[in-house]
């Protein structure tokens, strides 16, 4: 019996002494085609990086200037995706993040991208039919990801989740799908699959989608930015990262090194704004609204950041809560009175956030209010 007890204690020790998820290790999935994996020269200024910025290997590679091992973290010195990729937006996304976050927070990226690919390559179910028709050079890159880039992304993302918390998804792809009106819905399918397969809360994991080289900058695919602009209409927690003013290389498809640095900073600034304590604003009801009993009051709020749950109160009384966008409830059968409505949530740092209160009035129906004829008449003299 004592031996069994000793074995039990030993196993418990092994269990608790292993690596655990660190809430201060923020992880981002980086997905796309050539502009995401990097297509500009890596320069001397790019070769020094804060060790708080890490990259997880999604391929095995020992050639070129870097080595990668699947499922292992390393300092995020470019290239970040594969041995022969170059500088891209993920480089300065991570650098900008760690430069603006507390020193206790690390940032890691999980990178999967293949130059020239159609979004169909990331289709969880039908990727094989696209792979079968891909050109030879692309098939070689696909093989580095085990023949299934989406599957490899999920595989290494699950490993990454043992170390930290996935905070967002960065996406840059679309040149190959220029002008295809259904591209946003295909992106939604990819996003939804990742949310499900990685057990994420979509309200807490925003999708940041970068524009392609603009028409004004001579971009070959700039027209696709009109399609990209529609993404927030189909994916609620998504944001467009502007490519306005970013210079293109001579091929008119890829950004310059300087442009990638700025682009990465733009991705990071948007993400940093989402990590800041969110602001809650009641959009319904609004100040001055009045209702007739028994009232049915729609209470809804907008937020400028990602939150897990919004609770709705009448003064200190909880009326209900919502965990998905758009956040709102319907308060039914409200009786006569004056009410103080607020919305509350918890920020990433664990601090409470409360909206400005909105006062509403619920009055009796007209046919129940006393008329002039029911008022007491004065006595005759």
C-alpha positions, 0 to 999 in steps of 0.5 A: 500500500505504501508503495502505491502511495509513493507511486501516486505522489511521484505521478502527481509531482510529475504532473504539477512540475510540468510546463503550465499555461502562462497567461502572460504569454500572448500567442498569435496565429499568423496565416496567409500567402507570400506577403505574410510569410515575408518577401522583402530583404532582411536587413541588419536592423532586423537581426536583433530581437527582444527574447520576449518575442518568440516564434514556434516552428511549424516546419522542420528545417536546418538549411538557410540562415535559420533552423526550425523544429516543429513545436519548439519555441525560439527567438523571433529572428527572421525569417520566421516562417521557413528557412528561405522566407524573408521579412514580413509584417509578423516581424514588426508586429511582435517587436511592437507588441513587446515594446508596448506591453509590460515587461512581464508579458511575452509574445509568441507567433505560430506561423503558417503561410505559403506564397501564391496560395489560394484561400482554398489551401486553408479549407479544412475539408477540401484542401486536398483538391486544391493541393492536387492542382497546385504548381510543383513549387507550391507543392514542395512548400505544402509538403513542409507543412505535412501536406496540410497547412491547416492541419499543421497550424492546428497541431502546433497551435495546440502545442503553443496553448500549453505555454500561453494563451491565444490572443488573436489571429493575423491574416494576410492573403487574397492576391490570388483571390482578387475580385472574388466576392465570396472570399470573406465567407471563405475567410469566415469558414477558416476563422470559425474552424480555428475557433472550434478546433482550438476551443477559443472564444470568438469574442476574445480572439479578434481577426486582423486582416491586412489590405493588399498593396493598394492601387495607388501604390501600383499594386497589381491586386489593389482592387481586392481591398474592396472585397477585404473591406467587407470582412467585418460584415461577416466576421463580427470581431474582425478589423481591417489593417490599412496598407495606405501609403505603403510602398510596393516592390517592383513586382507590384505584389509585395511590400518593401522592407520598410513597408513591412515594418510599418505594416507590422506596427499597424497590426500591433497598434490595432491589437494593442488597442483591443487589449486595452480596457474596453469601453462599453457604450449602451446603444439601446436604450438611450437617454430620454427613452420612455416606455409603457408598462408592461414594457419590453426593453431591448438593452444592447451595448457596443464595445471597442475591445474584445470581451468574454461576457457583458452583464446588464444591470438595473441599478445593482440588480442583474438582468441578464448577460450575453457572451457573443457579439452583438452583446444584448438582452431583452428585459420583458414585462417591465412595470411602472417606474424609473430605472438605471441601466448599466452594462459591465464586463471584465477587462483582460487585466481582470479589472471591472469596466462599467458603461455610463448609466442610462435612465429610462422611464416606464409609465402606466398605459394611457387608459389606466391614467386618471382623466380630467373627468375623474378629478374631484370637482370643487364644491358649489358655494 
